[in-house]
Amino acid sequence: MNRKFWALISLLLVAALLLAACGQQPSGGGSAATGPVTIRFFHKWPEPEHMEFYNFVIQEYEKTHPNVKIVMESVADEPYKDKIRVLMASGEVPDIYFSWAGEFSWKFARGGQALDLTDAVMNSDWKDKIILSAVEPYKWQGKIYGVPMRINAKFMVYNKAMFEQYGLQPPTTWDEFLAVCETLKQNGVTPIAFGDEFPWAASHYIGDFNAKLVDPAVRQADYLLTAPAEQLFTDPGYVEALSRFQLLMDKGYFNEGPNGISHSGARSSFIAGKAGMMYIELEEFVTVADGMGADAFGFFQFPSGTGGKGDQKLLTGAPDGFMVYSKTKHPQEAIDFLKFLTSPEMGKEYVKRLGIPSAAVGAVSTETALPIVVAGVESINTASGMALWLDTDINIKIVEVYLPGMQAVLNGTKTPQQVISEVQEAAKTVQQELKNQ
């Protein structure tokens, strides 16, 4: 009887230990779950060609990870900004979610909504498979909170035939750029195709002007709101940036009514030969090449800040990437899928399928990309650094004042000084709110 009793107790203890092991969820440093795992994956590229690529990645991953199910959701650029904020507020955050670099990602790190990936990246071979300079904008207080999927920058593209017809060369100074614009205008050609229906397009211009007209240390202190309240955004370079932007409109160098035209609509106009130049992202080169031929256009760095106190060798742009939710129930599986997604193998597929430069080491080459895309990546590599997208590099409450102000400048309803005065007041308010938190 006594032996039966202890045998029963032993069986119950073993069963209890097994149940406990099965019920454990892995922590950041724990072992992966053995049962079925669902990872929610959220990004901002719902276009068919992008969805086809991500579905391919998911299928490839699930082939070798039968216990993991990746559930994907996607919404477009502008709606994404609103939806991710709603998800963060509700606590229904996907395991892996897209984030722009800079302030957009830093606020998630500050708010404890992003997993620290420093150890996962730097203490594994992952660090050798991604371009580490593209990781920098996802660092907050020295720790890595995001991993780049792709790299991107802004360039001025031009119609080669038009430039040859009118004896023009790619300009290297602001005055030379204005002279090119004037020559095109005098010959009945719209100098610059521009669509600002969604004002992020204007913010790319202003971000570039700011980076080249304002001292880098001053600009950083303003963007991070670390300058004294009475000094925030008071550098004259900010007004000069909007003034140069206004000049392009007032001189007739932009097409008429840019605030009522989408960026893609303006791009179609450039492709159709209705404008001489356009300020576009490197990732758009393939679209332009498909429309007018890869040899029909060239590119140059926008010489927006000649004479300014900023860094003239900066490029406006940023990596795009992903973060892992700090409270995910499956951190190891989420990190493992993200590592697979950003691997050189998937990076090469990304470049081949979409023509967009990947942040994976060795993904962009003449074997995977158009020569003009490879040249664009080389320009990024030789630039002194990146001025991040303005609309994701400063606090959202300042953005909500700054961007409509840019549209008002285009419409002629506000002056550059009026807009910057409003930006200054918004910056003071936000700075005080952050101090009170």
PAKEGU-878107 format. One record per residue (C-alpha): residue number from 1; z, y, x. Coordinates in pm, whole numbers, plus 50000, padded with zeros to 5 digits. Layout:
PAKEGU-878107
<node NUM,<Z,Y,X>>
...
end
This chain:
PAKEGU-878107
<node 1,<50000,50000,50000>>
<node 2,<50092,50240,50282>>
<node 3,<49767,50166,50470>>
<node 4,<49562,50233,50152>>
<node 5,<49742,50565,50101>>
<node 6,<49665,50691,50454>>
<node 7,<49307,50568,50433>>
<node 8,<49263,50770,50114>>
<node 9,<49415,51078,50275>>
<node 10,<49178,51042,50573>>
<node 11,<48875,51020,50344>>
<node 12,<48986,51330,50153>>
<node 13,<49034,51527,50476>>
<node 14,<48686,51432,50602>>
<node 15,<48533,51529,50267>>
<node 16,<48715,51862,50271>>
<node 17,<48591,51941,50623>>
<node 18,<48232,51859,50526>>
<node 19,<48250,52080,50219>>
<node 20,<48393,52365,50423>>
<node 21,<48116,52335,50681>>
<node 22,<47845,52335,50415>>
<node 23,<47994,52638,50247>>
<node 24,<48016,52858,50555>>
<node 25,<47780,53153,50587>>
<node 26,<47670,53246,50939>>
<node 27,<47790,53570,51090>>
<node 28,<47589,53773,51339>>
<node 29,<47688,53531,51613>>
<node 30,<47731,53217,51401>>
<node 31,<47505,52919,51360>>
<node 32,<47216,52917,51115>>
<node 33,<47260,52772,50767>>
<node 34,<47134,52418,50714>>
<node 35,<47062,52443,50341>>
<node 36,<46783,52635,50164>>
<node 37,<46784,53004,50263>>
<node 38,<46604,53289,50089>>
<node 39,<46522,53602,50291>>
<node 40,<46416,53912,50101>>
<node 41,<46154,54111,50292>>
<node 42,<46059,54465,50183>>
<node 43,<45785,54689,50328>>
<node 44,<45556,54980,50239>>
<node 45,<45207,54834,50268>>
<node 46,<45092,54696,49932>>
<node 47,<44722,54728,50020>>
<node 48,<44536,54393,49992>>
<node 49,<44450,54366,50362>>
<node 50,<44813,54426,50461>>
<node 51,<44947,54183,50203>>
<node 52,<44702,53921,50326>>
<node 53,<44838,53960,50680>>
<node 54,<45203,53941,50577>>
<node 55,<45136,53640,50356>>
<node 56,<44974,53473,50657>>
<node 57,<45282,53543,50872>>
<node 58,<45514,53410,50602>>
<node 59,<45312,53092,50559>>
<node 60,<45303,53032,50935>>
<node 61,<45678,53084,50962>>
<node 62,<45765,52864,50666>>
<node 63,<45557,52578,50810>>
<node 64,<45804,52538,51094>>
<node 65,<46111,52653,50898>>
<node 66,<46102,52449,50576>>
<node 67,<46461,52547,50491>>
<node 68,<46369,52920,50479>>
<node 69,<46191,53093,50192>>
<node 70,<46062,53447,50254>>
<node 71,<46034,53654,49936>>
<node 72,<45820,53964,49992>>
<node 73,<45812,54291,49800>>
<node 74,<45609,54602,49876>>
<node 75,<45553,54951,49738>>
<node 76,<45342,55236,49874>>
<node 77,<45451,55504,50120>>
<node 78,<45591,55776,49892>>
<node 79,<45753,55544,49631>>
<node 80,<45913,55346,49915>>
<node 81,<46125,55643,50020>>
<node 82,<46274,55665,49673>>
<node 83,<46315,55292,49617>>
<node 84,<46494,55218,49944>>
<node 85,<46744,55495,49867>>
<node 86,<46809,55343,49524>>
<node 87,<46856,54998,49677>>
<node 88,<47095,55134,49937>>
<node 89,<47300,55310,49672>>
<node 90,<47316,54999,49453>>
<node 91,<47398,54758,49735>>
<node 92,<47095,54544,49645>>
<node 93,<46943,54581,49990>>
<node 94,<46677,54333,50111>>
<node 95,<46766,54124,50416>>
<node 96,<46483,54288,50614>>
<node 97,<46350,54630,50519>>
<node 98,<46101,54878,50660>>
<node 99,<46218,55204,50811>>
<node 100,<46053,55494,50983>>
<node 101,<46200,55575,51323>>
<node 102,<46424,55874,51389>>
<node 103,<46659,56026,51134>>
<node 104,<46528,55803,50856>>
<node 105,<46660,55497,51039>>
<node 106,<46961,55666,51198>>
<node 107,<47117,55743,50861>>
<node 108,<47118,55370,50782>>
<node 109,<47286,55300,51116>>
<node 110,<47545,55573,51058>>
<node 111,<47609,55446,50707>>
<node 112,<47674,55089,50818>>
<node 113,<47366,54957,50636>>
<node 114,<47181,54828,50941>>
<node 115,<47271,54533,51162>>
<node 116,<47322,54599,51532>>
<node 117,<47033,54414,51700>>
<node 118,<47116,54508,52058>>
<node 119,<47237,54164,52164>>
<node 120,<46956,53983,51980>>
<node 121,<46691,54191,52155>>
<node 122,<46831,54256,52501>>
<node 123,<46996,53920,52567>>
<node 124,<46690,53711,52486>>
<node 125,<46321,53695,52572>>
<node 126,<46255,53928,52277>>
<node 127,<46294,54226,52512>>
<node 128,<45998,54101,52715>>
<node 129,<45774,54065,52410>>
<node 130,<45795,54413,52258>>
<node 131,<45721,54754,52408>>
<node 132,<46071,54878,52483>>
<node 133,<45969,55246,52476>>
<node 134,<45883,55191,52110>>
<node 135,<46236,55061,52053>>
<node 136,<46397,55386,52174>>
<node 137,<46349,55582,51846>>
<node 138,<46542,55304,51665>>
<node 139,<46847,55346,51885>>
<node 140,<47158,55517,51756>>
<node 141,<47441,55591,52001>>
<node 142,<47283,55355,52251>>
<node 143,<47255,55057,52016>>
<node 144,<46936,54907,51873>>
<node 145,<46917,54902,51493>>
<node 146,<46545,54850,51439>>
<node 147,<46250,54669,51593>>
<node 148,<45899,54822,51600>>
<node 149,<45611,54647,51430>>
<node 150,<45341,54889,51537>>
<node 151,<45285,55206,51739>>
<node 152,<45104,55511,51612>>
<node 153,<45015,55867,51708>>
<node 154,<44817,56159,51575>>
<node 155,<44486,56273,51725>>
<node 156,<44216,56520,51632>>
<node 157,<43893,56326,51576>>
<node 158,<43554,56494,51586>>
<node 159,<43196,56423,51483>>
<node 160,<43006,56367,51808>>
<node 161,<42666,56456,51662>>
<node 162,<42794,56790,51532>>
<node 163,<42959,56878,51860>>
<node 164,<42639,56795,52048>>
<node 165,<42426,56990,51801>>
<node 166,<42631,57307,51846>>
<node 167,<42701,57263,52217>>
<node 168,<43074,57202,52174>>
<node 169,<43322,57022,52397>>
<node 170,<43666,56883,52301>>
<node 171,<43901,57182,52341>>
<node 172,<44204,57176,52571>>
<node 173,<44375,57501,52464>>
<node 174,<44460,57667,52133>>
<node 175,<44209,57946,52191>>
<node 176,<43935,57696,52272>>
<node 177,<44024,57505,51955>>
<node 178,<43991,57821,51745>>
<node 179,<43655,57895,51910>>
<node 180,<43529,57547,51814>>
<node 181,<43646,57603,51457>>
<node 182,<43468,57939,51442>>
<node 183,<43140,57797,51574>>
<node 184,<43141,57521,51313>>
<node 185,<43224,57767,51036>>
<node 186,<42947,58006,51141>>
<node 187,<42702,57716,51114>>
<node 188,<42807,57630,50760>>
<node 189,<43026,57334,50852>>
<node 190,<43385,57295,50735>>
<node 191,<43572,57281,51067>>
<node 192,<43867,57064,50959>>
<node 193,<43898,56817,50671>>
<node 194,<44252,56840,50535>>
<node 195,<44425,56689,50232>>
<node 196,<44783,56793,50161>>
<node 197,<44838,56659,49810>>
<node 198,<45136,56478,49960>>
<node 199,<45284,56728,50210>>
<node 200,<45367,56473,50478>>
<node 201,<45017,56561,50599>>
<node 202,<45122,56922,50661>>
<node 203,<45443,56805,50823>>
<node 204,<45242,56627,51090>>
<node 205,<45078,56958,51182>>
<node 206,<45405,57150,51179>>
<node 207,<45588,56876,51369>>
<node 208,<45327,56897,51643>>
<node 209,<45341,57278,51653>>
<node 210,<45722,57270,51668>>
<node 211,<45726,57019,51953>>
<node 212,<45495,57235,52164>>
<node 213,<45620,57581,52072>>
<node 214,<45998,57523,52079>>
<node 215,<46207,57426,52381>>
<node 216,<46283,57050,52355>>
<node 217,<46661,57093,52387>>
<node 218,<46664,57363,52119>>
<node 219,<46449,57158,51886>>
<node 220,<46670,56851,51929>>
<node 221,<46984,57053,51857>>
<node 222,<46823,57192,51541>>
<node 223,<46690,56860,51417>>
<node 224,<47022,56683,51482>>
<node 225,<47217,56981,51342>>
<node 226,<47432,57005,51655>>
<node 227,<47354,57372,51721>>
<node 228,<47596,57638,51592>>
<node 229,<47524,57716,51226>>
<node 230,<47409,58071,51295>>
<node 231,<47153,57945,51551>>
<node 232,<46993,57665,51348>>
<node 233,<46612,57697,51333>>
<node 234,<46624,58057,51460>>
<node 235,<46391,58002,51756>>
<node 236,<46077,58216,51700>>
<node 237,<45865,57909,51772>>
<node 238,<45930,57778,51421>>
<node 239,<45780,58088,51259>>
<node 240,<45494,58080,51509>>
<node 241,<45425,57717,51413>>
<node 242,<45382,57806,51047>>
<node 243,<45182,58116,51143>>
<node 244,<44930,57913,51341>>
<node 245,<44909,57671,51049>>
<node 246,<44852,57963,50812>>
<node 247,<44584,58102,51042>>
<node 248,<44378,57784,51007>>
<node 249,<44385,57830,50630>>
<node 250,<44328,58207,50625>>
<node 251,<44032,58181,50865>>
<node 252,<43865,57923,50644>>
<node 253,<43893,57647,50901>>
<node 254,<44040,57404,50645>>
<node 255,<43842,57297,50341>>
<node 256,<43923,57483,50020>>
<node 257,<44223,57373,49814>>
<node 258,<44387,57126,50053>>
<node 259,<44700,57103,49835>>
<node 260,<44489,56943,49563>>
<node 261,<44315,56690,49788>>
<node 262,<44459,56360,49910>>
<node 263,<44457,56269,50277>>
<node 264,<44226,55975,50207>>
<node 265,<43993,56205,50011>>
<node 266,<43973,56441,50307>>
<node 267,<43909,56146,50537>>
<node 268,<43619,56036,50320>>
<node 269,<43477,56387,50354>>
<node 270,<43496,56367,50732>>
<node 271,<43335,56022,50733>>
<node 272,<43053,56155,50514>>
<node 273,<42977,56427,50771>>
<node 274,<43108,56715,50562>>
<node 275,<43357,56834,50825>>
<node 276,<43355,56856,51201>>
<node 277,<43712,56743,51273>>
<node 278,<44020,56588,51117>>
<node 279,<44378,56527,51228>>
<node 280,<44442,56156,51173>>
<node 281,<44661,55870,51290>>
<node 282,<44543,55617,51545>>
<node 283,<44577,55345,51283>>
<node 284,<44303,55521,51081>>
<node 285,<44045,55490,51359>>
<node 286,<43924,55156,51222>>
<node 287,<43868,55304,50875>>
<node 288,<43665,55588,51025>>
<node 289,<43472,55346,51245>>
<node 290,<43391,55128,50945>>
<node 291,<43261,55433,50760>>
<node 292,<43058,55615,51024>>
<node 293,<43037,55382,51325>>
<node 294,<43272,55347,51620>>
<node 295,<43038,55549,51845>>
<node 296,<42995,55835,51598>>
<node 297,<43330,56000,51663>>
<node 298,<43557,56088,51950>>
<node 299,<43915,56211,51974>>
<node 300,<44132,56455,52165>>
<node 301,<44496,56559,52170>>
<node 302,<44552,56857,51941>>
<node 303,<44617,57159,52170>>
<node 304,<44846,57320,51915>>
<node 305,<45111,57479,52133>>
<node 306,<44936,57655,52420>>
<node 307,<45170,57923,52555>>
<node 308,<45476,57775,52390>>
<node 309,<45807,57662,52540>>
<node 310,<45769,57300,52432>>
<node 311,<45622,56995,52602>>
<node 312,<45243,57019,52585>>
<node 313,<45202,56652,52681>>
<node 314,<45390,56517,52380>>
<node 315,<45204,56329,52110>>
<node 316,<45314,56346,51749>>
<node 317,<45371,55997,51618>>
<node 318,<45618,55715,51604>>
<node 319,<45659,55340,51591>>
<node 320,<45697,55179,51250>>
<node 321,<45935,54891,51219>>
<node 322,<46205,54698,51042>>
<node 323,<46582,54683,51015>>
<node 324,<46813,54401,50907>>
<node 325,<47072,54470,50639>>
<node 326,<47422,54469,50786>>
<node 327,<47559,54264,50495>>
<node 328,<47286,54001,50483>>
<node 329,<47423,53654,50411>>
<node 330,<47174,53507,50657>>
<node 331,<47165,53724,50971>>
<node 332,<47038,53452,51202>>
<node 333,<46747,53358,50978>>
<node 334,<46661,53725,50916>>
<node 335,<46663,53800,51288>>
<node 336,<46459,53489,51364>>
<node 337,<46189,53581,51112>>
<node 338,<46177,53940,51242>>
<node 339,<46135,53810,51597>>
<node 340,<45846,53590,51479>>
<node 341,<45688,53879,51287>>
<node 342,<45694,54106,51593>>
<node 343,<45586,53841,51844>>
<node 344,<45275,53883,52065>>
<node 345,<45104,53600,51873>>
<node 346,<45147,53776,51538>>
<node 347,<45079,54109,51706>>
<node 348,<44735,53995,51815>>
<node 349,<44663,53875,51461>>
<node 350,<44778,54210,51331>>
<node 351,<44541,54401,51558>>
<node 352,<44248,54168,51487>>
<node 353,<44293,54174,51110>>
<node 354,<44390,54538,51057>>
<node 355,<44283,54722,51370>>
<node 356,<44627,54881,51394>>
<node 357,<44803,54887,51732>>
<node 358,<45093,54645,51749>>
<node 359,<45413,54712,51942>>
<node 360,<45402,54358,52083>>
<node 361,<45329,54332,52453>>
<node 362,<44964,54249,52521>>
<node 363,<44855,54262,52158>>
<node 364,<44608,54549,52199>>
<node 365,<44312,54475,52425>>
<node 366,<43933,54481,52421>>
<node 367,<43952,54127,52285>>
<node 368,<44148,54232,51977>>
<node 369,<44063,54600,51916>>
<node 370,<43782,54854,51923>>
<node 371,<43742,55037,52255>>
<node 372,<43834,55367,52089>>
<node 373,<44160,55214,51963>>
<node 374,<44238,55081,52311>>
<node 375,<44171,55430,52448>>
<node 376,<44410,55574,52189>>
<node 377,<44685,55336,52297>>
<node 378,<44623,55436,52660>>
<node 379,<44671,55800,52557>>
<node 380,<45005,55707,52401>>
<node 381,<45109,55528,52717>>
<node 382,<45025,55829,52936>>
<node 383,<45185,56090,52707>>
<node 384,<45518,56235,52815>>
<node 385,<45678,56111,52495>>
<node 386,<45659,56115,52118>>
<node 387,<45749,56390,51874>>
<node 388,<45850,56184,51572>>
<node 389,<45711,56252,51226>>
<node 390,<45886,56570,51111>>
<node 391,<45947,56445,50756>>
<node 392,<46145,56146,50888>>
<node 393,<46300,56315,51192>>
<node 394,<46517,56570,51011>>
<node 395,<46767,56543,50727>>
<node 396,<46606,56471,50389>>
<node 397,<46768,56777,50228>>
<node 398,<46598,57000,50483>>
<node 399,<46271,56812,50434>>
<node 400,<46290,56887,50062>>
<node 401,<46283,57259,50146>>
<node 402,<46050,57250,50447>>
<node 403,<45759,57052,50302>>
<node 404,<45713,57249,49978>>
<node 405,<45736,57560,50196>>
<node 406,<45437,57438,50397>>
<node 407,<45235,57401,50078>>
<node 408,<45344,57750,49972>>
<node 409,<45216,57889,50303>>
<node 410,<44878,57725,50236>>
<node 411,<44873,57876,49885>>
<node 412,<44969,58217,50019>>
<node 413,<45278,58237,49796>>
<node 414,<45528,58244,50084>>
<node 415,<45521,58378,50436>>
<node 416,<45618,58169,50739>>
<node 417,<45932,58379,50783>>
<node 418,<46038,58322,50421>>
<node 419,<46000,57946,50458>>
<node 420,<46196,57932,50784>>
<node 421,<46471,58146,50631>>
<node 422,<46503,57886,50354>>
<node 423,<46504,57608,50614>>
<node 424,<46784,57786,50802>>
<node 425,<46998,57808,50489>>
<node 426,<46934,57443,50402>>
<node 427,<47026,57338,50756>>
<node 428,<47354,57533,50741>>
<node 429,<47442,57372,50408>>
<node 430,<47367,57020,50529>>
<node 431,<47556,57074,50853>>
<node 432,<47864,57183,50658>>
<node 433,<47835,56888,50421>>
<node 434,<47825,56648,50715>>
<node 435,<48133,56810,50867>>
<node 436,<48318,56769,50537>>
<node 437,<48242,56399,50511>>
end
